[in-house]
């Protein structure tokens, strides 16, 4: 419970808001993904936001927004 009068519960509320904002912070990434790595593209569509995708030979050049909490997954694909 939260009370605006006594301030009870405000600290817990602020901690939950901070956690929610941190978990959903996004970072823009410039990625190069091999055409045959469809799993990575599917992962980006499920967990991130594709801003642009262009086929360049045998590679996808993708600009995406990825949650900070999931950045480890895309490190090897970065430019």
C-alpha positions in Angstrom: 0.0 0.0 0.0 1.0 3.6 -0.6 0.1 6.6 1.3 0.5 10.1 -0.1 -0.2 11.5 3.4 2.4 9.5 5.4 4.7 8.5 2.6 4.3 4.8 3.5 5.3 2.5 0.6 6.9 5.3 -1.5 10.4 3.9 -1.2 9.2 0.5 -2.4 7.3 2.1 -5.3 10.4 4.1 -6.4 12.5 1.0 -6.3 10.1 -0.9 -8.5 9.9 2.0 -11.0 13.7 2.1 -11.1 13.9 -1.6 -11.8 11.3 -1.4 -14.5 13.0 1.5 -16.3 16.4 -0.3 -16.1 15.0 -3.5 -17.5 13.4 -1.8 -20.4 16.2 0.6 -21.4 17.1 0.1 -25.0 20.3 0.7 -26.9 20.5 1.2 -30.7 22.8 -1.3 -32.4 24.3 -1.5 -35.9 24.6 -5.2 -36.7 25.7 -7.4 -39.6 24.0 -10.8 -39.6 24.8 -13.7 -42.0 21.8 -14.5 -44.2 21.8 -18.1 -42.9 21.4 -16.9 -39.3 17.6 -16.7 -39.3 17.5 -17.5 -35.6 19.2 -14.2 -34.8 16.9 -12.2 -36.9 13.9 -13.9 -35.3 15.4 -13.2 -31.9 15.7 -9.5 -32.8 12.1 -9.3 -33.9 11.0 -11.0 -30.7 13.1 -9.1 -28.2 14.1 -5.8 -29.9 12.9 -3.4 -32.4 14.1 -3.5 -36.0 14.6 0.1 -37.3 16.0 -0.9 -40.7 17.2 -4.1 -42.5 19.0 -4.2 -45.8 20.5 -7.2 -47.6 24.1 -6.6 -48.6 25.4 -9.7 -50.4 25.3 -12.6 -48.0 24.8 -10.4 -44.9 21.9 -8.4 -43.4 22.8 -4.9 -42.3 20.4 -4.3 -39.4 19.9 -1.3 -37.2 17.9 -2.3 -34.2 17.1 -1.3 -30.6 17.8 -4.0 -28.1 17.0 -4.0 -24.3 20.1 -3.2 -22.2 19.5 -6.5 -20.3 19.9 -8.5 -23.5 22.9 -6.8 -25.2 25.2 -9.8 -24.6 23.2 -11.7 -27.2 24.2 -9.2 -30.1 27.8 -8.3 -29.2 29.3 -10.6 -31.8 27.2 -9.1 -34.6 28.1 -5.4 -34.0 30.0 -3.2 -36.4 
